[in-house]
Amino acid sequence: MLRLDGKVVAEARRAVLKDKIAHFTNTHGRKPGLAVVIVGADPASQVYVKNKVKTTTELGMESSHLELPESTSQADLLKIVAKLNDDPNVDGILVQLPLPKHIDTNTIVEAIHPEKDPDGLTTGNLGLLLAGRKRVAPCTPYGVMKILEHYKISPAGKRVTVVGRSNIVGKPMAQLLLDADATVTIAHSKTKNLRKHTLDADIVVVAAGRPQFLGADDFSPDAIVIDVGIHRNSENKVFGDVRFKELNVQAATPVPGGVGPMTIQMLMENTLTLAEKRSLRRT
């Protein structure tokens, strides 16, 4: 079984991206800027934000990092987002999820200007993706496409099942695969005989959000399996939606080390894309 290593793909792309960022900085006299906002002290979110800030700096981008107390009101967070929207040196705004329960996630995401949305999750950017006029794509599904590209796995003409229908992964994943000429089935919690859909597929992207949900019996031996899930148990061990160790398929992504590293990589690439688009409008 071929191990589809997201770390290898991210490292290969990172070297190219660093050169592109240096070129942007030399051309425009400023670094691309990413602002990361975190509300509260969720341990997993703290780790994610630390990694994002570290990567931003290493690549040569401008990084701003705002840590807000969990008691921050929705109104105050909206004011911060509005200020970042107006800041000419900020090209991307990332509000780390999940947010505290008293803050409505959709309201905050929609407050981010689509031209500064490197996550690609505003309805403005999701709408452009659906219309075939992509500005940026959501980071995780976009990263999956780049893993397939790196390993020369073309979705064109293939049967693909996407397990999951969220706006973050499932729906945009299906659209990107359709754009790559795949025949796509979206399966979800109400799908009858899920195993039939996964067994019939050449490529299966699992974003069910259920720990170790699928295993060897759910996939054809010739299948490509992409596991988007990420979970931690009480011992802080990380695992996915798929029981990776028991698989007997053509190729699969591990967890950790599969899709995860690509999500941060695509966030960085999307930030540069947004910076370039904003600079073109100024000229």
N, C-alpha and C positions, 0 to 999 in steps of 0.2 A: 504493500500500500504506500502510495506517494504521500508524504507529509507536506501539506501546503503551509509553509512557514511564513506567517505574516511579519515576523521580525526581519527575515531576510529581505522581503519585498520592501518593507518600510525603510530599511537601511540603504537599499539601492536607490530608492526614490529620494531619500533625504540628501544624498550627496548632490544630486541634480538640483533639488529645490534650493539648497544653500547657495549655489552659483546663481540661480535666478533671483534670489533675494538680494544678493550682492549687486547684481546688475540693476535691479530696481532702485536700490539705494543710491548707486552712483549716478543713475539717470535722473532721478527726481529729487535728490538732495535730502532725502529723509528715508527712514526705515518703515516698512509696513508695520502697522500697529494693531495688536490684539489686546483687548481689555477683557479680563476674566473677573466675574463677580460671583462670590459665594456667600450664601446666607446660612448662618448656623455652623455647627461643628460636626456634621456627619463624618465619621472617620473615613469611609470609602471616598466620599466627595473630596475630602482634604487631600487624599493621596492622588486622586485624578487631577485636581487643580495644580498640585505641586509638580506633577509630571508635565502638565501642559505649559506651565510657566517656565520650567526648566528647558523644555524643548524649544519654546519660542525664543528664548535668549540664546541658546546654542546655535540656532539657525541664523541669528543676526537680525531678528525682528525686535521691535519695541514692545515690551511687555508691561502692562499695568495690571495690578492685582488688588482687588478690593474685597476685604473680608468684613462682612457685616454680621452683627449679632442676630440670633434667631428671633429676637423680639422686633426686628425691623418690620415696619408696616408695609403693606402693599403700596400705599401712596408714596412713601419715601423711596421704595425701590423703583417705582415708576419715574420719579424725579431723577434718580441716578441714571437710569436707562436713557431718559430724554437728554440729559447732559452729555452722555457718551455719543448719542446720535448726532449732536451738534459739534462734537470735537473733531476738527479737521485732521488730527493726527491719529485718530482711531479708525481703522478699516474694518475691524471685526469686533463684535460684542458677543461674549459667551456668558450667559447666566447659567451657572452650574445647577443641574437638576439631580435629585428632587429638591423642591422648595418646601419650607415649612407649611403645614396644613392651612394656616390662615391666609396664605397667599395663593391666588389662582394662577396656575402655571400658564394657561392659555393667554390670559390677559398680559402677562409679562412677556411671553414669547412674541405676541403680536405687537407689543410696544417697540420691539427692536425694528429699526428700519430695514427692509429687505435687502438694501444695498450694503448693509453692515451685518448680515446674518450668515456667518460662516458655517453654522450648523445646518443651514438650508431648511429650517423647520417652520418659518413663517408661511402663512397661506399664500403670500405673494410669490415666494420661491417655489413652493410645492405646486402652485398653479402653473408657473412657467415650465416646470419639469413635465407636468402632465400635457402641456400644450406643445412640447417638443422644442421649447426655446430656453433650455436650462441656463440659469445664471450660475448657481452652484447646486450640487445635490447633497442630501443628507450624508453625513460623514461615514456612517457604518456601511450602508449599502454601496456607497461609492467605493469604499475600501474593498468590499467583496469583489466588485467588478475589476479592480486593479490587481487583486490576487489572481483572478482567473486570467487576466491579460498577461501577467508576469509568467505564469506557468503554461501559456499558450493553449488555454482551454477556451475555445470559442463557444458561446451559447447559441450561435446562429443555427437555426433548424432543429435545436434540441428541445426535448420536453423537460420543463423545469417546474418543480413544485416548491412554492414558498409557503412555509408553515408559520403563520402569523400575519396579522393584518393591521399592525400599528402604523401611525403616521411617521414614526421615527425610523422603522426598518421595513416592515412588511409591504406596505403600499408603494413607497418609493423604490424598494428593491424590485418589485414586480414591474414597475414602469421602466427602470433601467434595463432590465432583461428584455422587455418587449422592444425597447429601442435598439437592442443588440440582436434583434430578429429571433428570439426564443419564443417558443409556445409555452405560455405560462398559466399554471393553475395556482390559485391562492387558497390554501387550506387554513382552517381555524378551529376554534373550540366546538363549533356546531357542525363541523364536517363529518359526514357519515363514512365509515370505513376509511379512515385516514391512511392506514397501511397500504391500501390499494393505490392511493395517489402517490405515496412515496416510493413504493416498489416499481411503479410504472415510469418513474422519472429518471432521466439521464443525469440531472443535477438537482439536488435538494438543498435548499437554504432553510435552516431551522432557526426560527426566531420566536419560539413558542413561549418563552419565559417560564419554562417548567424544568426544574433540575433533572438531568439524566432521563429525559422523557422518552427518547428513542434509542434503539440499539440495533444490533446486527440483523435481526429479523425484519427490520423495517426498510431495508435498502437492497437494491440489486447489487450483485458483485461488481458490476460495471459502473456503478454510480459514482458521482462526485458529490461529497457531502460537505457542506459549509455550515459550521456551528456558530451562530451569533450569540448564543446564550452565555451569560457569565453569572455565577453564583458563588457564595462563600458559605461554608458550613461553620459549625461552632469552633472548629479548630483552625479557622481561617484558611482552609484549603479551597482552592479555586477550581471550579469545574463548570461544564456547559450543559446545554440541553440534550446532548448526545453522549452516549456511553462509548467514548472514543476507543478505549482499550479493547473492546470486543468487536470492533468493526473489521469487516473483511470486504472492503470496497476498493475501487480503483485509486481514489485519492480522497483526503479529508483534511480539514483544518483542526488542529488541537486546541484545547483550552486549558491553560493559558497559552499564548504565543501564536494564535491564529489571526482571527479578525481584530482582536483588541489593539495591537500595535498600529494597525492601519487606520483605526478611527482617529487617533491623534494625528497621524501623518496627513490624513485628508483634511482635518481641521486646519492644519498649517497651509496646505496647498490652497484650500478655499479662501483663506485670509489673503494670501498673495493675489489670487484671482480677483477678489473684490477690490484690493488696492489698485491693481492694474486697471480695472474698469473705471474706478473713480478718477484715476489720473487721466485716462483717455477723455473723459467728459470735461476735464478742466482745460484741455488743450484745444 
